[in-house]
Amino acid sequence: MLIRGAKGILTGLSGASARGVGDIRIEKDKIAAVGSLEPLPGEQIVDAAGCVVSPGLVSTHHHLFQSVMKGAPAGIDLPVESWLPVVPYRFWNQLDADTMRLAARVGMTELLLSGTSTIADHHYLFAPGLGFKPADILFEVAEELGLRLVLCRGGATQAQRFVPKGGEPIPSEPLPKIIRAIEKLARKHHDPSPSAKKRVVVAPTNLLYSMLPDDLRALAGAARSMGLRMHSHLSEAAADVAHCLRVHGKRPVRYAADNGWDGPDVWFAHLVHMDDDEVRLMAESSTGMAHCPQSNCRLGSGIAPADRLAALGGRVSLGVDGAASNEACDMISEMHCAWQIHRAAKGPAAVTADQVLHWATAGGADVLGLTEVGTIAPGMQADIALFELSGPRYAGLHDPLLAPVIGGGAPRLRALYVAGREVVRDGVIPGIDLERINAEADQAVRRMVA
């Protein structure tokens, strides 16, 4: 297959290598060549005229189960600590297998249609007697849609501090049971290869509240013995920092490091409230960040110092977070927000559009350990998005290659390829009836509210 005629290529790389021109040849699941290429006999030609080509986007933090919990009125204006008990902790126990599958399909189709090819989903609902296996459902839906899925298997040994009035707390499990469950899940689904379509990650629900220090150290040891990466929430709200200082006498990033949770195999979501010492510690240890600007804005949590971490050579990626705290869970909106909020708060030199695109592609793949994903270059996986810049939003651009970041909106996907397989064509996902999904989601919401 030969992709020809694009306005230009966003490579996913940094600096002078961020832009490219020419054609892209795909052979099987990989990019074979980039440049001025002539068609081979019998080769399929993909017309990319009027399009900007980029790597498939990579979201490094999500809660797909929340895709049927959007815009709940009780939590719409609340900060995270008040929002948790009245939205996700209120509705979680109303999920059944069908609703879980629907939520996964809603979230994944939204991301697909924004050019996303890889999703890291942090799922932490594993209650005894749940009646279904959420991890299997998530992998099934991802395979059906052709996505890469990194399943961050959550869990807690401590009862959660937020309990909804008249509801149930998020379930907890003994640590040995969590480790056995992760081992079983990894044997079934985990692919350690650099081009994996399925990965399993060890991911306690919240590093500060879900487990005691001894549990965290034991879990880190278990993760590394299994060769699995590690992920959790950290420092999302100012109250998290105050809690850590009060209980442990240190700030959260130092607390995490002292319990084995730092290094190139670890990344944290949010990290809004870090001081300069914590940012340096993150950079020095190569611990990664899943920057979730829209969710942090929506909940009034603040702006994470992603720009400062990147300036020190740290590892930054983007995540859309759950749709219950970010009703625009697509990566185009996430990039647009990231580009604007840092510049609004810190000045126009804070971040560039090319830098944000890097966070959303190669930066995300690096944090997830998918070293053959996230850039357009020979030998890399053929995860490629063709953004069609039609309509008034993108008319008149002097630099069309900036469009996916600075234009926002909803650029039409002419095509999205994952490992060389076309999973979106002309804005349509083959086999997916979006009207039916919307109707089923409306019915699910009515049931849950009732």
PEPE-V747484 format. One record per residue. N is the residue number from 1. RES is the residue in one letter. SS is DSSP state (A for helix, B for strand, O for the rest). OMEGA is omega in whole degrees, 0 to 359 (999 if undefined). D_LAST is the distance of its C-alpha to the last C-alpha in Angstrom with 1 decimal. Layout:
N;RES;SS;OMEGA;D_LAST + N;RES;SS;OMEGA;D_LAST
//
This chain:
1;M;O;180;51.0 + 2;L;B;177;52.2 + 3;I;B;188;50.1 + 4;R;B;166;52.4 + 5;G;O;181;52.7 + 6;A;O;175;50.0 + 7;K;O;180;50.5 + 8;G;B;183;50.5 + 9;I;B;167;49.0 + 10;L;B;190;46.9 + 11;T;O;188;48.0 + 12;G;O;180;45.6 + 13;L;O;183;48.7 + 14;S;O;172;49.9 + 15;G;A;184;52.7 + 16;A;A;181;55.2 + 17;S;A;185;53.7 + 18;A;A;183;50.3 + 19;R;B;176;51.4 + 20;G;B;176;53.1 + 21;V;O;175;54.4 + 22;G;O;184;55.3 + 23;D;B;180;53.9 + 24;I;B;177;51.8 + 25;R;B;178;52.8 + 26;I;B;173;50.3 + 27;E;B;185;51.7 + 28;K;O;185;49.2 + 29;D;O;187;46.6 + 30;K;B;172;48.8 + 31;I;B;183;50.3 + 32;A;B;183;54.0 + 33;A;B;176;55.5 + 34;V;B;178;54.8 + 35;G;B;178;57.4 + 36;S;O;190;59.6 + 37;L;O;175;59.3 + 38;E;O;180;60.7 + 39;P;O;174;58.8 + 40;L;O;179;59.9 + 41;P;O;178;60.9 + 42;G;O;183;57.9 + 43;E;O;176;55.4 + 44;Q;O;180;52.1 + 45;I;B;175;52.0 + 46;V;B;181;48.8 + 47;D;B;180;49.3 + 48;A;O;179;47.9 + 49;A;O;180;49.6 + 50;G;O;184;47.6 + 51;C;B;165;45.4 + 52;V;B;181;45.3 + 53;V;B;176;45.1 + 54;S;B;170;43.4 + 55;P;B;170;42.5 + 56;G;O;184;39.0 + 57;L;B;186;36.9 + 58;V;B;176;35.7 + 59;S;B;189;32.5 + 60;T;B;176;33.1 + 61;H;B;180;29.7 + 62;H;B;167;26.2 + 63;H;O;188;22.8 + 64;L;A;180;21.7 + 65;F;A;181;18.5 + 66;Q;A;183;17.3 + 67;S;A;173;17.6 + 68;V;A;180;13.9 + 69;M;O;186;13.3 + 70;K;O;169;15.5 + 71;G;O;178;15.8 + 72;A;O;186;12.9 + 73;P;A;184;14.0 + 74;A;A;184;14.2 + 75;G;A;191;16.8 + 76;I;O;183;18.6 + 77;D;O;187;21.7 + 78;L;O;170;22.0 + 79;P;O;190;24.7 + 80;V;A;184;24.0 + 81;E;A;176;24.3 + 82;S;A;180;21.7 + 83;W;A;184;19.4 + 84;L;A;184;19.3 + 85;P;A;185;17.4 + 86;V;A;178;14.6 + 87;V;O;185;14.1 + 88;P;A;182;15.6 + 89;Y;A;176;15.9 + 90;R;A;191;12.4 + 91;F;A;190;11.0 + 92;W;A;186;14.1 + 93;N;A;174;13.5 + 94;Q;A;176;10.7 + 95;L;O;168;13.5 + 96;D;O;185;15.3 + 97;A;A;182;18.6 + 98;D;A;180;17.4 + 99;T;A;177;14.9 + 100;M;A;179;17.8 + 101;R;A;178;20.2 + 102;L;A;180;18.3 + 103;A;A;179;18.0 + 104;A;A;182;21.7 + 105;R;A;178;22.7 + 106;V;A;183;21.0 + 107;G;A;182;22.8 + 108;M;A;179;26.0 + 109;T;A;177;26.4 + 110;E;A;180;26.0 + 111;L;A;178;28.7 + 112;L;A;184;30.9 + 113;L;O;173;31.1 + 114;S;O;177;32.3 + 115;G;O;183;35.1 + 116;T;B;181;33.7 + 117;S;B;183;35.3 + 118;T;B;181;34.5 + 119;I;B;168;31.3 + 120;A;B;183;31.1 + 121;D;B;179;27.6 + 122;H;B;182;27.0 + 123;H;B;186;24.6 + 124;Y;O;181;24.3 + 125;L;O;180;21.6 + 126;F;O;184;23.8 + 127;A;O;171;22.5 + 128;P;O;179;24.3 + 129;G;O;181;22.6 + 130;L;O;176;20.3 + 131;G;O;176;21.2 + 132;F;O;182;22.2 + 133;K;O;185;24.7 + 134;P;A;181;23.3 + 135;A;A;179;26.9 + 136;D;A;179;28.0 + 137;I;A;181;25.1 + 138;L;A;179;25.9 + 139;F;A;179;29.6 + 140;E;A;182;29.0 + 141;V;A;178;27.1 + 142;A;A;179;29.8 + 143;E;A;178;32.5 + 144;E;A;183;31.1 + 145;L;A;178;31.1 + 146;G;O;182;34.4 + 147;L;O;165;33.4 + 148;R;B;180;34.9 + 149;L;B;171;32.4 + 150;V;B;183;33.2 + 151;L;B;178;30.6 + 152;C;B;187;30.7 + 153;R;B;181;29.7 + 154;G;O;179;28.2 + 155;G;O;181;28.1 + 156;A;O;172;28.7 + 157;T;O;180;31.0 + 158;Q;O;176;29.9 + 159;A;O;183;26.7 + 160;Q;O;182;24.9 + 161;R;O;181;25.5 + 162;F;O;179;22.1 + 163;V;O;181;19.6 + 164;P;O;177;16.1 + 165;K;O;180;15.8 + 166;G;O;182;14.2 + 167;G;O;183;13.9 + 168;E;O;176;16.6 + 169;P;O;173;19.6 + 170;I;O;187;20.5 + 171;P;O;174;22.7 + 172;S;O;182;26.4 + 173;E;O;172;29.2 + 174;P;O;183;33.0 + 175;L;A;179;35.1 + 176;P;A;179;37.1 + 177;K;A;178;34.0 + 178;I;A;182;32.8 + 179;I;A;179;36.3 + 180;R;A;180;36.6 + 181;A;A;179;33.3 + 182;I;A;177;34.5 + 183;E;A;180;37.9 + 184;K;A;180;36.4 + 185;L;A;180;34.2 + 186;A;A;178;37.2 + 187;R;A;183;39.4 + 188;K;A;192;37.0 + 189;H;A;192;36.1 + 190;H;O;175;38.3 + 191;D;O;183;41.0 + 192;P;O;185;43.4 + 193;S;O;182;45.2 + 194;P;O;178;45.4 + 195;S;O;188;43.7 + 196;A;O;171;40.9 + 197;K;O;177;37.9 + 198;K;B;177;36.1 + 199;R;B;173;36.4 + 200;V;B;182;34.9 + 201;V;B;177;35.0 + 202;V;B;192;34.7 + 203;A;O;175;32.1 + 204;P;O;190;31.0 + 205;T;O;177;27.7 + 206;N;B;188;29.6 + 207;L;O;186;33.4 + 208;L;O;189;33.5 + 209;Y;O;190;30.7 + 210;S;O;184;29.9 + 211;M;O;173;33.4 + 212;L;O;182;36.7 + 213;P;A;179;39.8 + 214;D;A;178;41.3 + 215;D;A;181;38.3 + 216;L;A;180;38.4 + 217;R;A;180;42.1 + 218;A;A;181;41.7 + 219;L;A;177;38.9 + 220;A;A;178;41.0 + 221;G;A;179;43.9 + 222;A;A;180;41.9 + 223;A;A;183;40.6 + 224;R;A;177;44.1 + 225;S;A;177;45.6 + 226;M;A;182;43.2 + 227;G;O;182;44.0 + 228;L;O;176;40.4 + 229;R;O;188;39.4 + 230;M;B;185;37.3 + 231;H;B;173;34.5 + 232;S;B;170;32.1 + 233;H;B;175;30.8 + 234;L;B;172;33.4 + 235;S;O;178;34.1 + 236;E;O;183;31.0 + 237;A;O;177;31.1 + 238;A;A;179;34.0 + 239;A;A;178;32.5 + 240;D;A;180;33.0 + 241;V;A;179;36.7 + 242;A;A;179;37.1 + 243;H;A;183;35.5 + 244;C;A;178;37.8 + 245;L;A;182;40.8 + 246;R;A;187;40.1 + 247;V;A;188;39.4 + 248;H;A;178;41.7 + 249;G;O;180;44.2 + 250;K;O;180;43.8 + 251;R;O;190;41.7 + 252;P;A;182;39.0 + 253;V;A;176;41.1 + 254;R;A;177;44.0 + 255;Y;A;179;41.9 + 256;A;A;182;40.5 + 257;A;A;181;44.1 + 258;D;A;179;45.5 + 259;N;O;173;43.1 + 260;G;O;184;43.9 + 261;W;O;170;41.2 + 262;D;O;179;43.3 + 263;G;O;184;45.4 + 264;P;O;177;45.2 + 265;D;O;183;42.7 + 266;V;B;166;40.1 + 267;W;B;182;37.8 + 268;F;B;174;35.2 + 269;A;B;171;32.3 + 270;H;B;180;32.5 + 271;L;O;183;35.6 + 272;V;O;190;35.2 + 273;H;O;174;37.2 + 274;M;O;171;40.4 + 275;D;O;185;43.8 + 276;D;A;179;47.0 + 277;D;A;179;48.0 + 278;E;A;178;44.7 + 279;V;A;178;45.0 + 280;R;A;180;48.5 + 281;L;A;177;47.4 + 282;M;A;182;44.8 + 283;A;A;182;47.4 + 284;E;A;182;50.1 + 285;S;A;183;48.0 + 286;S;O;174;46.6 + 287;T;O;188;43.0 + 288;G;B;177;40.6 + 289;M;B;165;38.0 + 290;A;B;182;34.7 + 291;H;B;184;34.6 + 292;C;O;190;31.1 + 293;P;A;183;31.9 + 294;Q;A;178;28.9 + 295;S;A;180;26.5 + 296;N;A;175;29.0 + 297;C;A;183;29.3 + 298;R;A;181;25.6 + 299;L;O;179;25.2 + 300;G;O;185;28.6 + 301;S;O;182;30.2 + 302;G;O;182;33.5 + 303;I;O;180;35.7 + 304;A;O;180;36.9 + 305;P;O;180;40.7 + 306;A;A;180;40.6 + 307;D;A;180;43.7 + 308;R;A;178;45.6 + 309;L;A;179;44.8 + 310;A;A;181;45.8 + 311;A;A;178;49.0 + 312;L;O;181;50.0 + 313;G;O;179;49.6 + 314;G;O;187;46.3 + 315;R;B;184;43.7 + 316;V;B;173;40.8 + 317;S;B;177;38.0 + 318;L;B;174;34.9 + 319;G;O;182;31.3 + 320;V;O;184;28.1 + 321;D;O;184;25.9 + 322;G;O;183;22.2 + 323;A;O;176;20.3 + 324;A;O;177;17.9 + 325;S;O;177;21.1 + 326;N;O;186;23.0 + 327;E;O;174;21.4 + 328;A;O;186;24.8 + 329;C;O;174;25.3 + 330;D;O;188;28.5 + 331;M;A;174;32.0 + 332;I;A;178;33.7 + 333;S;A;182;31.5 + 334;E;A;178;32.0 + 335;M;A;181;35.8 + 336;H;A;179;36.0 + 337;C;A;181;34.2 + 338;A;A;181;36.4 + 339;W;A;186;39.5 + 340;Q;A;189;38.7 + 341;I;A;179;37.5 + 342;H;A;180;40.4 + 343;R;A;178;42.9 + 344;A;A;185;41.3 + 345;A;A;192;41.4 + 346;K;A;179;44.6 + 347;G;O;188;46.7 + 348;P;O;179;47.3 + 349;A;O;187;49.1 + 350;A;O;177;46.1 + 351;V;O;176;44.9 + 352;T;O;178;46.0 + 353;A;A;178;44.0 + 354;D;A;179;45.9 + 355;Q;A;179;45.0 + 356;V;A;177;41.3 + 357;L;A;177;41.6 + 358;H;A;178;43.4 + 359;W;A;186;40.6 + 360;A;A;182;38.2 + 361;T;A;182;40.5 + 362;A;A;178;43.4 + 363;G;A;178;42.1 + 364;G;A;179;38.8 + 365;A;A;179;40.7 + 366;D;A;180;43.1 + 367;V;A;181;40.5 + 368;L;A;180;39.0 + 369;G;O;178;42.5 + 370;L;O;192;42.5 + 371;T;O;176;46.0 + 372;E;O;183;46.4 + 373;V;O;168;43.4 + 374;G;O;177;42.9 + 375;T;O;175;46.2 + 376;I;O;181;48.1 + 377;A;O;178;51.5 + 378;P;O;180;53.5 + 379;G;O;179;52.3 + 380;M;O;177;48.7 + 381;Q;B;182;45.8 + 382;A;O;171;45.2 + 383;D;O;192;41.8 + 384;I;B;177;42.4 + 385;A;B;175;40.4 + 386;L;B;180;42.0 + 387;F;B;180;40.5 + 388;E;B;186;41.6 + 389;L;O;178;42.4 + 390;S;O;179;42.2 + 391;G;O;186;41.0 + 392;P;A;180;41.9 + 393;R;A;188;40.1 + 394;Y;A;177;42.7 + 395;A;O;175;45.7 + 396;G;O;180;48.6 + 397;L;O;175;48.0 + 398;H;O;179;51.3 + 399;D;O;184;49.9 + 400;P;A;182;47.4 + 401;L;A;176;46.9 + 402;L;A;191;45.1 + 403;A;A;183;42.5 + 404;P;A;180;39.7 + 405;V;A;189;39.6 + 406;I;A;182;40.8 + 407;G;O;184;39.3 + 408;G;O;178;35.7 + 409;G;O;182;33.6 + 410;A;O;177;33.1 + 411;P;O;181;36.5 + 412;R;B;176;36.5 + 413;L;B;172;37.2 + 414;R;B;177;40.1 + 415;A;B;169;39.8 + 416;L;B;179;38.5 + 417;Y;B;173;40.4 + 418;V;B;185;39.5 + 419;A;O;177;42.5 + 420;G;O;179;44.2 + 421;R;B;178;41.4 + 422;E;B;181;40.0 + 423;V;B;172;36.2 + 424;V;B;176;35.6 + 425;R;B;179;37.9 + 426;D;O;176;38.0 + 427;G;O;182;34.5 + 428;V;B;175;33.1 + 429;I;O;183;32.0 + 430;P;O;177;33.5 + 431;G;O;182;31.2 + 432;I;O;177;28.0 + 433;D;O;185;26.1 + 434;L;A;178;24.4 + 435;E;A;179;22.9 + 436;R;A;178;21.3 + 437;I;A;179;20.0 + 438;N;A;180;18.5 + 439;A;A;179;16.8 + 440;E;A;179;15.4 + 441;A;A;177;14.2 + 442;D;A;179;12.3 + 443;Q;A;180;10.7 + 444;A;A;179;9.9 + 445;V;A;180;8.4 + 446;R;A;178;6.0 + 447;R;A;184;5.2 + 448;M;A;180;5.5 + 449;V;A;179;3.8 + 450;A;O;999;0.0
//
